[in-house]
Amino acid sequence: MTSLYRRLFHEQQGQVLYLVAALLVCLLGMAALSIDIGFALHGQRELQASADAAASAGALALSLDNESAAAAQTVASQYSGVTGSYNAIKDLYNVTMATDSSSNKPYPEAQCLTYLQNLGLSCMDTANANAVAVRETANSPTFFGKLFGIPQIKLTASSLAAMKGGTPAPANIVVVMDTTNSMGSADNSTNCSIPGIGNPTREDCSKAGVRTFLGELAPCAAGLPSCGGVTNGNVQNAVDEVALLTFPGLTRTSLDPADYGCQTQQLTTQNGSIAPYNVPGVTPPYYTIVPASSDYRTSDTSGLNGSSSDLVKAVDWQDGNNCTSSKYGLEDNGGVSTYYAGVITEAQSDLSNITGGRASMQSAIIVLGDGDSNNATFTSAALKANPNINKNECQQAVAVAQTAASTENAANLKTWVYSVAYGALTSNSCQTDNPPTVKTASPYNTACKTMAAIASDANKFYSDDVNGCVSSAHPSIKSLTAIFQNVAYDFLNTRLLPWGTQ
């Protein structure tokens, strides 16, 4: 008995078994810490990504005209990580929307932030909001933690996104403006009011819309005190570049400066300045008045640069331009009616010829006019090449616009084509598209239908609704300044904000 006791007490063989048994609890605890916490961190990243996606989707929906807060919240829920949603997370369970402790309402929430209002993102619309907040909760299952009575780890992810109007998205934009005879008439609607001009013409109202547009875009990166030096109308590292095309076109490019600033030379068919229309893609006429430019503002926060920017001079009379309010920039050139096919073809050609890094940026064409494309004056060469070029002119406009919208750039991005119907008729106004004779029956036999079909999708069609031509996507946006402001928002992204921003 003494010998057995002595062996158990004094011999060292097998003592490591006692140490392993004693340390097993610590080893399992370390495993729980490394595996379970690691899995929870992975789940947290997934939950945060789904919350960011949900908030951004809701903010994007909030940016649409006439969208309600409830609709934006629905979209946010659809893109969340909750089961059944587009970003449902399979690794976690019980993914739900949290409840706002202050309002006692479940997320997502459409909010009106003072911070964004100070940046110009108003809450005075249908939704009465300018941001969407999302907070999701979920449970991350444990593997070793269950041994210690911890079956799961609760996770929370919060995200706040501002509607469009925050971060610029670089773009190459061509604005096409109508300068035919009808644009010289007075604007008789209640949608156009221009400070300093008592009885604005339709041309004045169009230029006011483009001025608003240039004020919303980004010439260079935000935060820079200056966009820097200008070369051929462009600053270094430009963000949004804008070109200006008009129809009818000119007989020679040397006449372009006549459309800058104060009018010193009248462009007419009588003095040989205005060229008759030709086969699309053939010059003259020359439609480009100002090539792609980014000098329209000297910084992202400055006013319009009318003192030196040809683009601004063409649409502005007061920002350093010193013109009288009655005669400045683009003016009614008269004659030769309207033929959209030629100028839209030229616009897409200009975009397709962009090279270098800018060739991968979003391209866009904005066409402003009354849509009444008929009875255009063509060259004899054009009529000889295509005897029916003066037939179905509205159909031709839609066809080339659809071609432009399907054209991809170096980054496989298709061109956005916007149309702004200004005084477009809903009557049988496209006379060249109406049977009989060699013309064919056209679904675009009115100016309103033509302008709607020129847009690459319904959300890119706007109208002043003066003659009953209504944009189904934007029925409440009728003034050209409001229209161009809304279009400009498409070149700005939604952006995430720090949680808790007021």
Secondary structure by P-SEA (a helix, b strand, c coil): caaaaaaacccccaaaaaaaaaaaaaaaaaaaaaaaaaaaaaaaaaaaaaaaaaaaaaaaaaacccccaaaaaaaaaaaccccccccccccccccccccccccccccccccccaaaaaacccccccccccbbbbbbbbbbbbcccccccccbbbbbbbbbbbcccccccbbbbbbbbbcccccccccccccccccccccccaaaaaaaaaaaaaaacccccccccccccccccccccccbbbbbbbcccccccccccccccccccccccccccccccccccccccccccccccccccccccccccccccaaaaacccccccccccccccccccccccccaaaaaaaaaaaaaaccccccccbbbbbbbcccccccccccaaaaaaccccccaaaaaaaaaaaaaaaccccccccbbbbbbbcccccccccccccccccccccccccaaaaaaaacccccccccccccccccccccccccaaaaaaaaaaaabbbbbcccccc
